[in-house]
Structure formats: C-alpha cells, structure tokens
Amino acid sequence: MDNRTLETLRAVYLTAEDLRVAASILYNAYHDDPYFIDVLGQQDQAQYEQKLRAAIREELNELWQQEQPLIGLFDDERLIGVACVITQQVPLGEARYWHWRLKMVLGTGWKATQSLMEKESCILEHLPSDKCGILQFIALTPNEQNKGYGARLIQAVLSWCDEQPKLDGIGVFVTHPKHHAVFAQQGFMSIAKVNIGKVDGEILFYNKQKAATQR
C-alpha cells in the first residue's frame, strides 16, 4: 500500500445508504463459495444466483434491523470491503425469528433456509460460551484483494470486539486454507474441524481475553 492509500483507508459502520453496495460486494465474493453452492444448488446457474442474492439481501437486512455491527472498509468515499457480525443477543440457528425464516424461505427455499440454520447451530455448539459473536460475512471488492486489506478489515472487526464488555470473542467458519491463514495471522485459533452439509471446514475463534494477555 502506498502512503496515500494508508491515509485514506478507514473502517466505519455502514449506513443504510451503503447496504446496496455492500450486498453487491458480498454477492461477488461468495458467488463461488463451496458452502453456498452446496446449500443453494448450482445446477441452474440463474436460479442459484437469484437465491444467493436473496440470501445475502435478507441476512444483511436482518443484521441491520437487529442493530448488529456492519463494518465497512472505505478508501476515501469508496466502499471496498464489508464485514458483518452477529451476536447471540439475536436468536440464532433453530431459534431464528419467524419473519427471517419466512423471507429466507421465499427467497431461497425451505431446504436452504434449514441448512443455513443448521450451519449456525453447528458453529454455536463449538463456541466456548454464549457470549460470542459469529462473523457471518467478510469480503473485499475483487480488484482490492491481495493488497493486505483483508487483514485490515479483520483488525477492524477485532477492535470492535475488544470494545464489547459482554463479548468473549468471535467465531468464523472457513473452508479455504488461504482464508485460514489470514485469520490465523490475526489471532484466530482452530477450535473444531466440522462437516456442514457436504462441505468440510474449520471453526476458528478469536479469544479476546487470551489475545489481550499476549499483547
């Protein structure tokens, strides 16, 4: 990164006006994600893409309405990265609100909605306490990848986590070794190897208290 980029890069909470661009960034980033391909089915490409857009849109809207942290990485006024956290202050997994279920079923189908809830339940089972968040989404625009911005975005999430007195840490489900390496460099530790649907992956966890003692 040049000095100009370092000076203009900032991580802030998203506003309602940012959600459309955020959804587009997430859609592009998760288009080829093994988990979504498994859950939504890719036999019909157009149908898959429609369901993926719906899944991202409904989850993003739900996070916004529940006042969960939606963090954007901006270069000047341009949104280049998004990270979305959900805490257990909101019912997750099989306890998801009925209105979320209804909207998700209409957009993705019942089987996909059930799979999304099962994924959350699996993650929750392995987290060390009920005071942990889950990193639902994290993504950069395609032309801003491999520049170290991903680490900057993760650091913004962890800074937010460190400031939350009622949060013990953050978990994330990863399927790609490259993503595992990036999170590990920022202090995440593997706590479980899991199979969700037909996809193998790991649950990584950032332990806030442990990280503080290592600084």
Backbone torsions as a table, in degrees:
resi	resn	phi	psi	omega
1	MET	NA	135.9	175.7
2	ASP	-81.4	170.3	-176.3
3	ASN	-62.6	-35.5	-178.5
4	ARG	-63.1	-41.8	180.0
5	THR	-66.5	-40.1	178.7
6	LEU	-60.9	-37.0	-178.2
7	GLU	-74.3	-31.6	-173.2
8	THR	-95.7	-9.2	-178.3
9	LEU	-79.8	130.9	179.1
10	ARG	-147.8	145.8	177.4
11	ALA	-111.6	121.6	-178.2
12	VAL	-141.1	166.0	175.5
13	TYR	-68.3	142.9	177.0
14	LEU	-73.0	151.7	172.6
15	THR	-104.4	170.6	179.1
16	ALA	-57.7	-33.9	-179.0
17	GLU	-69.7	-17.6	-178.5
18	ASP	-87.4	-13.1	-169.2
19	LEU	-64.4	-36.5	-179.1
20	ARG	-64.6	-45.6	178.2
21	VAL	-66.5	-39.0	178.4
22	ALA	-60.4	-43.0	179.1
23	ALA	-62.0	-38.6	178.8
24	SER	-65.7	-41.8	178.5
25	ILE	-62.8	-43.9	-179.7
26	LEU	-66.4	-40.6	179.6
27	TYR	-59.7	-48.0	-179.5
28	ASN	-63.8	-38.0	-177.2
29	ALA	-71.8	-35.1	-174.9
30	TYR	-100.8	7.4	-177.6
31	HIS	-58.7	-38.3	-177.6
32	ASP	-108.4	21.1	-179.7
33	ASP	-69.6	128.0	-177.0
34	PRO	-57.2	-37.4	-178.3
35	TYR	-66.0	-47.9	-179.5
36	PHE	-66.7	-35.0	176.4
37	ILE	-62.3	-42.1	179.2
38	ASP	-66.2	-44.9	-174.9
39	VAL	-73.1	-43.6	-173.5
40	LEU	-92.1	-17.5	179.7
41	GLY	76.4	132.5	-175.9
42	GLN	-117.0	17.7	179.5
43	GLN	-62.9	-42.3	176.3
44	ASP	-107.0	105.9	-173.3
45	GLN	-60.4	-44.0	-178.5
46	ALA	-63.6	-41.5	180.0
47	GLN	-67.7	-40.4	177.4
48	TYR	-58.8	-47.8	-177.9
49	GLU	-65.6	-36.1	177.5
50	GLN	-65.0	-42.8	179.5
51	LYS	-67.6	-38.8	180.0
52	LEU	-64.3	-43.9	177.2
53	ARG	-59.0	-42.7	-179.2
54	ALA	-64.7	-44.4	-179.1
55	ALA	-60.9	-45.1	-179.8
56	ILE	-68.2	-43.9	-179.3
57	ARG	-60.7	-48.3	-177.0
58	GLU	-67.5	-39.1	179.4
59	GLU	-68.7	-41.2	179.1
60	LEU	-62.6	-43.7	178.3
61	ASN	-63.6	-40.0	179.8
62	GLU	-65.4	-43.3	178.7
63	LEU	-61.3	-41.3	179.2
64	TRP	-63.6	-48.1	-177.2
65	GLN	-65.3	-31.1	179.7
66	GLN	-89.3	7.4	176.7
67	GLU	57.8	40.3	174.9
68	GLN	-85.8	155.0	-174.9
69	PRO	-69.7	117.5	173.5
70	LEU	-113.8	108.8	-172.8
71	ILE	-106.3	128.7	179.1
72	GLY	-111.4	141.4	173.9
73	LEU	-103.2	119.1	-176.5
74	PHE	-112.7	142.1	167.0
75	ASP	-109.8	105.4	-167.1
76	ASP	59.0	-118.9	-179.3
77	GLU	-100.0	3.9	-174.7
78	ARG	-96.5	123.5	177.3
79	LEU	-76.5	119.9	-176.8
80	ILE	-118.8	-10.1	-179.5
81	GLY	-155.6	153.7	-176.8
82	VAL	-139.9	137.6	172.5
83	ALA	-134.1	131.7	-175.6
84	CYS	-124.7	123.1	179.9
85	VAL	-113.7	143.7	171.9
86	ILE	-126.8	135.4	-178.7
87	THR	-104.9	168.4	-178.7
88	GLN	-80.9	9.3	167.6
89	GLN	-69.1	-20.0	176.4
90	VAL	-104.5	134.4	177.3
91	PRO	-58.0	130.6	-176.9
92	LEU	-123.3	169.4	177.9
93	GLY	61.6	-132.6	-178.8
94	GLU	-68.0	-10.7	-179.7
95	ALA	-94.3	6.9	-178.8
96	ARG	-53.0	145.6	179.4
97	TYR	-60.1	147.6	-177.2
98	TRP	-63.2	-35.3	-178.0
99	HIS	-68.9	-33.1	175.0
100	TRP	-66.4	-44.1	179.5
101	ARG	-59.2	-45.1	-177.9
102	LEU	-62.2	-48.0	-179.7
103	LYS	-64.6	-39.5	-179.5
104	MET	-69.9	-38.0	176.9
105	VAL	-63.1	-42.8	179.8
106	LEU	-64.7	-32.0	-177.4
107	GLY	-89.1	-32.0	-172.6
108	THR	-125.0	-16.1	-176.1
109	GLY	101.0	158.2	-177.0
110	TRP	-66.4	-41.8	-177.6
111	LYS	-60.8	-44.1	179.7
112	ALA	-66.1	-41.1	179.1
113	THR	-61.8	-43.2	177.9
114	GLN	-61.7	-40.2	180.0
115	SER	-65.9	-38.7	178.4
116	LEU	-64.0	-39.9	178.5
117	MET	-68.9	-38.2	179.1
118	GLU	-65.7	-35.6	177.1
119	LYS	-61.8	-47.0	179.5
120	GLU	-62.5	-42.4	179.7
121	SER	-61.1	-39.7	178.5
122	CYS	-62.7	-44.9	179.1
123	ILE	-63.7	-45.1	-178.3
124	LEU	-60.1	-37.7	-179.2
125	GLU	-60.5	-28.3	-175.0
126	HIS	-100.1	-10.3	178.2
127	LEU	-72.6	146.7	-171.8
128	PRO	-71.8	-16.5	179.4
129	SER	-156.3	174.9	177.0
130	ASP	-89.9	12.7	177.5
131	LYS	-112.1	42.7	-178.7
132	CYS	-122.4	146.5	174.9
133	GLY	-96.3	165.9	174.3
134	ILE	-121.7	130.3	174.8
135	LEU	-81.2	99.5	-175.2
136	GLN	-71.7	-45.8	-178.0
137	PHE	-139.4	146.6	168.0
138	ILE	-152.3	130.9	-173.6
139	ALA	-160.2	153.2	172.4
140	LEU	-121.3	155.3	172.5
141	THR	-63.0	147.1	-174.3
142	PRO	-53.4	-41.6	-175.7
143	ASN	-79.7	0.5	178.3
144	GLU	-112.2	11.3	179.8
145	GLN	-83.5	161.2	178.6
146	ASN	62.1	32.1	177.5
147	LYS	-122.1	6.8	-177.5
148	GLY	88.0	1.8	-178.0
149	TYR	-72.6	-28.3	178.4
150	GLY	-61.1	-43.8	177.9
151	ALA	-63.0	-39.4	179.3
152	ARG	-62.9	-39.0	-179.9
153	LEU	-68.9	-41.8	176.7
154	ILE	-62.0	-41.6	179.2
155	GLN	-60.8	-36.4	177.7
156	ALA	-64.8	-40.0	178.0
157	VAL	-64.3	-43.1	-178.4
158	LEU	-69.7	-33.0	175.4
159	SER	-63.4	-41.3	176.2
160	TRP	-62.4	-46.0	-179.2
161	CYS	-58.8	-43.8	-177.9
162	ASP	-61.6	-25.2	-177.5
163	GLU	-89.3	-2.8	-177.6
164	GLN	-96.1	106.9	-176.3
165	PRO	-64.1	-23.3	-176.9
166	LYS	-99.4	14.4	-178.0
167	LEU	-118.5	130.5	179.4
168	ASP	-88.5	-22.5	-178.4
169	GLY	165.6	-169.7	-176.6
170	ILE	-135.4	135.1	176.2
171	GLY	-107.7	155.8	177.7
172	VAL	-149.6	142.8	177.0
173	PHE	-98.1	123.8	-179.0
174	VAL	-125.1	147.5	-179.8
175	THR	-121.8	-11.0	-174.6
176	HIS	-113.2	131.5	-179.8
177	PRO	-55.7	-35.0	179.8
178	LYS	-64.1	-42.3	178.6
179	HIS	-67.1	-39.2	177.0
180	HIS	-56.7	-44.4	-177.5
181	ALA	-64.2	-41.7	-179.5
182	VAL	-63.5	-45.5	179.3
183	PHE	-66.5	-39.7	179.7
184	ALA	-61.5	-37.6	178.7
185	GLN	-64.6	-23.1	-179.6
186	GLN	-98.0	9.0	173.5
187	GLY	103.6	4.6	176.3
188	PHE	-77.7	143.3	178.1
189	MET	-120.5	145.6	177.1
190	SER	-74.0	127.9	178.7
191	ILE	-115.2	-12.8	178.8
192	ALA	-168.0	141.8	168.3
193	LYS	-99.5	127.6	-173.1
194	VAL	-133.6	161.0	171.9
195	ASN	-120.1	117.1	179.6
196	ILE	-114.5	113.0	-171.8
197	GLY	67.4	-123.2	177.3
198	LYS	-107.2	14.8	-173.4
199	VAL	-112.2	126.7	175.3
200	ASP	-88.3	141.1	178.4
201	GLY	-164.3	-170.7	179.4
202	GLU	-131.4	149.2	171.1
203	ILE	-101.0	120.5	178.6
204	LEU	-105.4	151.1	-176.9
205	PHE	-138.1	135.5	172.4
206	TYR	-100.1	112.5	-180.0
207	ASN	-92.3	108.3	-174.2
208	LYS	-60.2	-45.5	-177.2
209	GLN	-65.9	-43.2	180.0
210	LYS	-64.7	-41.1	179.8
211	ALA	-63.2	-36.8	-179.6
212	ALA	-65.3	-36.7	-179.4
213	THR	-73.3	-19.7	-177.8
214	GLN	-92.8	-5.9	-179.8
215	ARG	-76.7	NA	NA
